[in-house]
Amino acid sequence: MPVTESIPWIAAFLILLSVVWIVLVSWKNRISPMPASRAVRAAVAGEVNRIPGYANVLEAGSGWGTLGLEVIRRCPGKRLTGIENSRLPLWFSQLFAVVCTRFLPVKIERERLRGKVIFRRGDIYRSSYSDADIVLCYLFPGAMERLAPKFRQELPPGAAVISVCFALPDKQPARIITCQDRLRTKVYVYIF
């Protein structure tokens, strides 16, 4: 078989391998990487902007990177570290960050992102939250339950947790925002 005829088979195999990989990691994590809607990204960015000045933003489970990049694009003076344990979404988010910092059509947009976004591989349950001014979460109830005591122990006074869809157990939110998306997604804001 000529090389040109085998290219579609190789591409199909790589796509299948990627899908199997995501399924296996999603099964292990008990959730798949889920991109946030435009309305959710705007609501989260609005809440991040309520915190004035410079802030370290940590995204627990950054997935494909769309939420974190949108927040930093809309929130001057903030720096984001995204933590993700699934390699394929992590690689995508790292590539997406490079493309955005180099090729966005508006120079000021590129400059706003350059040096302010890092996506790294890590375990959200073992990572430290002691330097975070803001934590972003788009996880699932079991993860929020596991992270709640860690947040109480490690977050500095005044730090915020902004959670998409899922509330922290045993903690009253400072605000609940209902997004104007099709699902009427809720965003929970907590101050520690």
Order of alpha helices (4+ residues) and beta strands (2+ residues): alpha-alpha-beta-alpha-beta-alpha-alpha-beta-beta-alpha-beta-beta-beta
